Amino acid sequence: MVNWNDKVKRLLKSELVKRGITNSELVLMLKEIDVEETKASIDSKISRGSFSASFFFQCLSVIGCSKIEIEEYESSLLLVAEPSSEYKILKDEK
C-alpha cells in the first residue's frame, strides 16, 4: 500500500534541501506572504506528512519551486485507477 503522506513529506523535504532552505528560514519566507507558522508547527507538519494542499503550494511557491517531478508515482497511480475484481463483481450484480 502506498503511504502518500510519506511521499509528499519526502517531496517537500527534498525541494527544501535542494535549495538549502531550513524550516526556520521557511517560517520567515511564509511570513512574507502573510502565512503565520512557527518552526515547531512546520516541523510537525512535515514530520507527519499530513498538511493541506494549500500549505504545500504555499511552501513550494515561497521557495521558488515552480515545477515538481512526480513520474515515480505514476505506476502507483495506474494501480489505483484499475478497477478491482470485487468492483467488477458488484457491478455485474446490479
C-alpha positions in Angstrom: 0.0 0.0 0.0 1.3 3.5 -0.9 2.0 5.8 2.0 1.1 9.1 0.4 1.9 11.2 3.5 5.4 9.8 3.4 5.7 10.6 -0.3 4.5 14.2 -0.1 6.7 14.7 3.0 9.8 13.5 1.1 8.9 15.6 -1.9 8.7 18.8 0.2 11.8 18.0 2.2 13.8 17.3 -1.0 12.7 20.6 -2.5 13.9 22.4 0.7 17.2 20.5 0.7 17.8 21.2 -3.0 17.6 24.9 -2.2 19.4 24.8 1.1 16.4 26.1 3.0 15.8 25.2 6.6 12.5 25.0 8.4 13.4 28.2 10.3 14.0 30.0 7.0 10.8 28.6 5.7 8.9 30.3 8.6 10.3 33.7 7.6 9.6 33.1 3.9 6.0 32.1 4.6 5.6 35.2 6.9 6.4 37.4 3.8 3.2 36.1 2.2 1.2 36.5 5.4 1.2 32.9 6.4 1.8 32.6 10.1 3.6 29.4 11.1 6.0 28.5 13.8 9.1 26.4 13.3 7.5 23.8 15.7 4.3 23.7 13.6 6.3 23.3 10.3 8.5 20.6 11.9 5.4 18.8 13.0 3.5 19.1 9.7 6.5 17.9 7.6 7.3 15.1 10.1 3.8 13.7 9.9 3.5 14.4 6.2 -0.1 15.5 6.7 -0.7 19.0 5.7 -3.1 20.8 3.4 -2.6 21.2 -0.3 -2.7 25.0 0.4 0.3 24.7 2.8 2.2 22.5 0.3 1.7 25.0 -2.5 2.5 28.0 -0.3 5.8 26.3 0.7 6.7 25.5 -2.9 5.8 29.0 -4.0 7.9 30.8 -1.4 11.0 28.6 -2.0 10.8 29.3 -5.8 9.7 25.8 -6.9 7.6 26.1 -10.0 7.8 22.5 -11.2 7.9 19.1 -9.4 8.6 15.7 -10.9 6.1 13.0 -10.0 6.8 10.4 -12.6 8.0 7.9 -9.9 4.4 7.8 -8.6 2.9 7.1 -12.0 3.0 3.3 -11.6 1.2 3.6 -8.3 -1.4 5.8 -9.7 -2.1 3.4 -12.5 -2.7 0.6 -10.0 -5.1 2.8 -8.1 -7.0 3.6 -11.4 -7.5 -0.1 -12.2 -10.9 -1.4 -11.0 -10.6 -4.4 -8.7 -12.3 -7.7 -9.3 -14.5 -7.0 -6.3 -15.7 -3.9 -8.1 -16.5 -5.9 -11.2 -18.5 -8.5 -9.3 -20.5 -5.8 -7.6 -21.1 -4.0 -10.9 -22.3 -7.3 -12.5 -24.7 -8.0 -9.6 -26.5 -4.7 -10.1 
